[in-house]
Amino acid sequence: MDADEDEVTTHRFTAPPLPPLLILAVVGVLTGFVTIGMVWLSERGCEQFRDTSNCGAWGFPLLVLTVVVAIVLAATALSRLAMPHPRLVAFLGIGFMLLVVLGFLADRLFTTWTLLVVPVLTATTFLLAHLLAGLLERADA
């Protein structure tokens, strides 16, 4: 083993081996909670500065910021836990979750059940994104 390989192994996260599907589900749930929290903070900030929960022109940039932060945090967690294709899985998982939320759940988004549904939905979309990334990898080979 030369110095380069030794340096790479010392920077790797050493955790007990976990099943990949469990890792994906936990990271998905946590990412769902982060997304809900950032949306809630955005609304509270708009209420504070505009005296309304409608952010107006700031709504879209705040949504983009929320999505980018969620993708970066999820990709970092997945890569630290040695999952394959962490950035692709994070991007697709968040993207699929947003499609479902905006397409089917947008009119019922501000209810208390959102605290349960969005994290479970995000965990499910992370599992689907992992499956799709694996299929894409096999198709490329």
HELIX and SHEET records of a PDB file:
HELIX    1   1 ALA A    3  THR A   10  1                                   8    
HELIX    2   2 PRO A   20  ARG A   50  1                                  31    
HELIX    3   3 GLY A   56  TRP A   58  5                                   3    
HELIX    4   4 GLY A   59  ARG A   80  1                                  22    
HELIX    5   5 PRO A   86  PHE A  104  1                                  19    
HELIX    6   6 ALA A  106  ARG A  108  5                                   3    
HELIX    7   7 THR A  114  ASP A  140  1                                  27    
END                                                                             
